[in-house]
Amino acid sequence: MNLIEQVQKIQTRDEFVIFVHHLLQDLHERPEQWKNASLEAYLEAVASWVQDMDGYYRNRGEKAPKHLTWQHLGEILLAAKIYE
């Protein structure tokens, strides 16, 4: 199962933790696929994506969440992998 499929199935804290471990494994195995491989770049991308996330949900025809779920947190972390 790829990371996109995994993030779509996150419902619990335990599933989120497993996803984070898979995200780290992905970084180790495929660093060339990460635009934000350093901690500094990654955290900047997390902050930028969260700031711009209303547009992401609007483009999907959804409302941005007022309260984040474990799945939303996973989506944020996954998006920061490539967000500029």
C-alpha positions as a printed NumPy array, in Angstrom:
array([[  0.   ,   0.   ,   0.   ],
       [  1.451,   3.39 ,  -0.927],
       [  1.532,   6.43 ,   1.359],
       [ -1.52 ,   8.062,  -0.227],
       [ -3.583,   4.926,   0.337],
       [ -2.255,   4.657,   3.884],
       [ -3.079,   8.238,   4.819],
       [ -6.642,   7.814,   3.557],
       [ -7.164,   4.95 ,   6.022],
       [ -5.894,   6.687,   9.174],
       [ -8.564,   6.8  ,  11.867],
       [ -6.733,   6.261,  15.134],
       [ -3.644,   7.517,  16.908],
       [ -2.007,   4.105,  16.477],
       [ -2.637,   4.172,  12.72 ],
       [ -1.158,   7.686,  12.603],
       [  1.982,   6.498,  14.412],
       [  2.361,   3.602,  11.965],
       [  1.942,   6.05 ,   9.082],
       [  4.66 ,   8.337,  10.473],
       [  7.028,   5.362,  10.645],
       [  6.218,   4.516,   7.012],
       [  6.808,   8.145,   6.047],
       [ 10.246,   8.008,   7.687],
       [ 10.986,   4.728,   5.917],
       [ 10.003,   6.383,   2.624],
       [ 12.469,   9.212,   3.306],
       [ 15.27 ,   6.713,   3.938],
       [ 14.455,   4.569,   0.899],
       [ 13.495,   7.283,  -1.608],
       [ 15.124,  10.588,  -0.589],
       [ 15.162,  11.727,  -4.216],
       [ 11.337,  11.904,  -4.102],
       [ 11.4  ,  14.376,  -1.215],
       [ 11.615,  18.073,  -2.04 ],
       [ 11.901,  18.816,   1.679],
       [ 14.349,  16.238,   2.996],
       [ 15.98 ,  18.424,   5.659],
       [ 14.144,  19.038,   8.918],
       [ 14.191,  22.795,   8.33 ],
       [ 12.718,  22.537,   4.83 ],
       [ 10.167,  19.961,   5.962],
       [  8.914,  22.058,   8.888],
       [  8.706,  25.133,   6.656],
       [  6.625,  23.089,   4.211],
       [  4.353,  21.872,   7.031],
       [  3.725,  25.466,   8.108],
       [  3.18 ,  26.659,   4.527],
       [  0.803,  23.837,   3.671],
       [ -1.276,  24.396,   6.806],
       [ -1.431,  28.098,   6.014],
       [ -2.612,  27.315,   2.456],
       [ -4.751,  24.25 ,   3.197],
       [ -8.073,  26.027,   2.647],
       [ -7.247,  26.128,  -1.075],
       [ -6.438,  22.409,  -1.11 ],
       [ -9.809,  21.5  ,   0.34 ],
       [-11.637,  24.055,  -1.822],
       [-10.068,  22.501,  -4.947],
       [-11.371,  19.113,  -3.804],
       [-14.869,  20.55 ,  -3.306],
       [-14.587,  20.187,   0.466],
       [-14.575,  22.573,   3.395],
       [-11.348,  22.93 ,   5.328],
       [-11.647,  21.175,   8.693],
       [-12.131,  23.278,  11.801],
       [-10.812,  20.463,  13.985],
       [ -8.046,  18.194,  12.776],
       [ -8.277,  14.415,  12.885],
       [ -5.419,  11.912,  12.866],
       [ -6.013,  11.575,   9.133],
       [ -5.696,  15.341,   8.613],
       [ -2.398,  15.311,  10.496],
       [ -1.185,  12.516,   8.238],
       [ -2.25 ,  14.494,   5.154],
       [ -0.275,  17.497,   6.409],
       [  2.86 ,  15.425,   6.961],
       [  2.538,  13.729,   3.589],
       [  1.933,  17.008,   1.758],
       [  5.041,  18.543,   3.335],
       [  7.122,  15.863,   1.622],
       [  6.748,  17.732,  -1.679],
       [  5.077,  21.073,  -0.91 ],
       [  6.944,  24.178,  -2.038]])
